[in-house]
């Protein structure tokens, strides 16, 4: 029986490819999983499949719940599974790109007395490897191996500049759930997730205190003390600004979670039928999952 892996294990080369699919950016898929774990819509899908919803809750399901259910059926319960186990099944299957990963490779080596099968090997490359990679625009070049690395790099650079930007793109990925958007910064995504965690942990506290704890702002969070008392008449400008920043981060965090439950990540636009979170219920989920993680953490 194969031993279950924990979130503390390091990724292996096999985690990036299997059964004709490949993937990169595992860190973003780890964040996708963590956002699913705080999505109110995704929790409804989990409870729906478990038969735990009341009739009243069934009558208030979001209008696009079929979409959430479809994503849940693909990605499964994320509350009690380590990332690497979840990634190996089902993650890589639905997030991976079909075919082989495009890469630079050697087709053949030409010698003065050994070159008769070169054309055959080029044809084999075109029919096999190149086709499996999705037939990306490629350049066949001859590199005299006696040149220095600097000379080779310089001459290859000159050849590449002859191709315009439209030609220098890879084939569109065929992953069922590809990453979307252009704002794919892991530190920003984690910051918004952290705000969701902290806000749920202290729902009755003013937003500026949440912002200090969650370190929302590199400027204002450092200047303020989350536990400080506010004397009457004291200037509250910094706290007001931080409250606004925290509110924005909270809204973006929930939007990211609700979009993740609908198969889109990272997306900051709040879905039309997003479920409004109950901070107390959400904290129960977060805290319960956190305790489970501590129990499986290796000694």
N, C-alpha and C positions, 0 to 999 in steps of 0.2 A: 504493500500500500504506500502510495507516494505521500510524503510528509507535507502537510499544509505549510505554506510560506507566510511569513508575517510582513507587516508594512515596514519592518526594520531591516529586512533582507535587502541586499543590493541587487539591482537589475542585472540580468545576464544577457549575453548576446542573443540567446534564443528568445528572449522576451520581445525582441524587435521584429521577429519574422517567424512564420510558421504556416504550413499548408498553403503555400502560394500567395500569402499576403505579407506585407511589411509595413512598418510604421516608424515614425520618429516622434520627438517631443513628448516623451512619456510624462514629463512634469505637468503638461497641460491636461492630460487625461486623468492624472491624479487629482488635479483641481476640479475637473468635470465631475469626478466621483464624489468629492467632498461637497460640491454644490448640490448634487442630487440628494445628499444626505440631509440637507437643510431645506429642501424644496417642499412646501406644503402640498402642492399638486402631486408630487411623486410619492409622498407619504400616503395620500389618499389612494393612489394606485396600488400601493403595497397592501393597504388595509382592505381595499376592494377585492384584490385577488385572494386575500386570506379570509374573506367572508366576514370581516369585522365591522363593516359600516352599518349604521342604523338606517332605517327607512328614511328618516329625516335628512341624514347626511347624503343618502343617495339622491334625494330630490334636489339637493343644492350643489351637485357636482358641476364643474365648469363646462361650458358648452363645447369646448374642444377636448373633453376628457378622453375621447377615443384615441387622439394623438398621444396623450400622456400614457395611456395604457399600452399602446403599441411600443413606445420607447421602453416602458417598464418590462414588457415581455422580452425585449431584446437585451436589456442591461441588467435586469433582475434586482433583487434586494441588496442594497449596499450598506445596510446598518450593521451587519455582523459578518463581514468578510474583509480580509486584508486586501490592499490594493493589488499586490502581485498575483494573488489567487483570482481576484476579480478580472484582472487584465488578461490572464491566460485563458480564462473562460468566464464571460463572453467577450471581454474587451477587445482583444486583438481581432476577433472575427468581424466585428462591426465597425471598428475604427481603422483597421488596416487597409492599405491600398492593395488592390488586386494586381497580380503580376509580380515581376522582379523589380527591385529597386534600381533605378538608373545609376550607373557607375562607370568610371573610367576603367578600361581593362585592356590587357594585351591580347591581340588576336593571333599574331604570329611574329616570328623573328626571321628577318631576311639575311641570309649569308650568300656569298658569291656562288657557293656550290650547293646551296640548299634553299630553293625558293619555288620549286615546281608546284607545291601544294598550297601556296599562299592564296591563290584565287579560290581554291576549294574551301579553305578555312574562312575567308571573308564571306563567301556565300552561306556557309554554315552559321556564322555569327548573325547574318541578316535574318535567316530563317528561324533561328532559335532565340539566342539571348536578346537581340535587338527587338524582336517581336514581343517577347515576354515582358520587356520593359515598357511596352506601349508605343514602340516605334518613335522615340524622341528624336528631334532634329539632332543629327550627329555629324561629326567631321572626321573623315578618315585622313590620317596624317602619317607621314614617314618621319621618324625621329632617329637620327644617327646617334646611337647610344654613346659614342665617343665624345659628344659635346658636353660641356659643363651644364650643371643644373641651371645656372644663371642664363646661359645662352638658350637653353631649351625653353625656359620660362618666358624669356623676352620674345622669342620667335613665335611661341604659341599665343602670347598676348596679342601680337600683331595680326595673327590669323583670325583670332576671335573678334577683333574690332571691325572686321569686314562684314560681320553679321549684325543686322539691326536688332532692336529689342524684341520685336515680334517673333523673330526666329529663335531667340535665345530663351525659350520657355520650355518647361517640361509638360508632358501630356497631363490633362486634367485628372486629378485623382478620382478613383472610383469607390472610395470608402462610402459605406452607407451613411455614416455620420462624420463628415469631415469638419475640421475646425473652420469657423467662419470669421469674417471681419478682418480688420487690419490691426486692431488694438490688442495684440496678444503679448502682454507683458505679465510674466508670472508674479512679479512683486506686487503689481497693482491688483491683480486678481486675488492674491492672497490677502492683501490689505482689506479689500471689501469683504472677503469671507470672515476675516478676523473681527471686523466691525459687527457682522451678524452674530457671531458667537458672543462677543462682549455685551452687545445690546440685549440679547436674550438672557444673559447672566445677571444683568442689573437693569431690569425693565423700568423700575421706578425712579431711576437716577436721571438727572438732567442730561441732555444730549452732550453737552460740553464735557461732562465728567466721563461719559462713555468714550468720547473722542480722545481724551487724555489717556485712558486705559488702553485703547485700541491703537494709539499712536497714529491717528489719522493724518495729522499734519506734521511735517518735519519742523515747521516753525512754531506753531501755537501749542502743539501737544507737549513740546519740551519746556515751554515757558510756564505752564500751568501745573498746579498740584491737584490731582483728582480728589483728594480728601480735604482740601482747604475750605475753611468757612469764608463766606463773603460778607465782609463788613458793610453795613448800610452806607450807601452813597459812594461805594468804590466803583471805579471805572470798570465796566463789564464788556468793553468792545471786543477784547480778545476772546472772551467766552462766547459771545454772540457769533463771531466769525466761525469759531470752532464748532458750535452747534449746527450752523448751516452746513459746514463741510461734512460733519458726521451724518446729518440727515441725508445728504446727497449720497454718501458712501453706503448707507443703509439701503436706500432705494435701489442703488445700482447692484448691491449684493443680492437683494431679493429678485431683481430682474434677471440677473445672471443665473440664479437658482431655478427660477421658473422657466427660463428659456432652455436650460440644461435638461429639464424634465420633458421638454418638447423637441429634443434632438438638435438644438442649436446652441453652440458654445464656441467662444464667448460672445454674447450679445447683450448690450446694455439697454435695449429698448424694452420697456415693460410689455409683456404679452397682453393682448386685449382681454383674455379670460384668466389672467393670473389670479391665484387664490391669495387673499390677504392673510398674512401669517398672524397667528396668536403667539406672542412672545413666550408665554408660560408653557404652552404645549411644545413649542419649538425647543425651548431650553430643556424640557424633559427628554426629548430625543437626543439633543447634543450631549447632555450629561450622561445619559444611559450609554451612548456609544463610546464616550470618553472612558467610562469605567470599564467597559468591555475591552477596549484597547489596552488599558493598564493591566488587565488580567492576563492577556496573552503576550505582554512584553517579556522577552527573555530576561532571566535573572542575570 
